[in-house]
Amino acid sequence: MDAMRFDLVDLQLFVAVADARSITGGADRAHLALASASARIKGLEQVLGVDLFKRGRRGVELTAAGESLLDHARLVLHHVETMRGDLARFASGVRASVQLLANTSGLSEHLPRALAAFLRAHPDIDVDVEERESTDIASAIATGAADLGFAAEHALPETIERFTFNEDRLMLVSARRSSFASRRQIDFSDVAGHDFVGLTNATALQLHIGRHAARLGLRLHFRARLRDFDAICRMVAADVGIAVVPEAAARRCARSVPIAMSRIRDSWANRRLVICARSFQSLPRPARLLVDHLRQAAPG
């Protein structure tokens, strides 16, 4: 075990090669000469006593041992970045920053007020919020690629720690003169053939809806794609089409535009929204402060 010595450059190179599926591509990403990169990869395999890659004409693929090392390498490099972040706040003029991955509903409906209060209370901490689908958030947290997430609980593996922030069903909204307006509940399969108004394709929620529609064999036709729920609900009120939006957004919009709401019975529409992390205790201090604030701000 004493002979098992390698450095952060080796791990960074290994991750770069794994991501690029090419030693040449990995060397470019790690800013190393190809010969040096090849020698480092071979040296790493010799130190560990296992083959990390299967070499082929089209590049490289990870072996089972390589897959295992990739998880550990990402975690080690993430902890190094966390350490640098924690220490950086002691440097003069340097602010602390927290990265938070959030699904569409969290980003648009649930987090802004809580985050605004946190930022007012902590002027020395910045929060970088990035929109992702809940399944992508789960993967990023599990592999150590991100510290903190706001996601639908059903997408998380049991190994990820979490606490409930809110519950938010997905609702079908329609114009008050629509054939759906009188229905309090609906199966999503009943909307086949109807025109929709939706979010842009890039949003996490739209990917979630599209995936479940495909599983039901539905191909949704969109008359319009917009960037926020308020604009969608105005289009729906004008009877352009129907839409699927979070309950919080639907109820807020219903106060100002004439729309009707129907609860979607399908299980994928019933979502518990949670704050999640690989380990809350091991988060860097700025992230722990944000977690403590969100626990207090949780409506439940």
Secondary structure, DSSP 4 states (H G I P E B T S, - for coil): -TT----HHHHHHHHHHHHHTSHHHHHHHTT--HHHHHHHHHHHHHHHTS--EEEETTEEEE-HHHHHHHHHHHHHHHHHHHHHHHHHTTSTTPPEEEEEEE-HHIIIIIHHHHHHHHHHH-TTEEEEEEE--HHHHHHHHHTTS-SEEEEEGGGS-TTSEEEEEEE--EEEEEETTSTTTT-SEE-GGGGTT-EEEEE-TTSHHHHHHHHHHHHTT--PEEEEEESSHHHHHHHHHTTS-BEEEEHHHHHHHHTTS-EEEEEE-SGGG--EEEEEES-STTS-HHHHHHHHHHHHH---
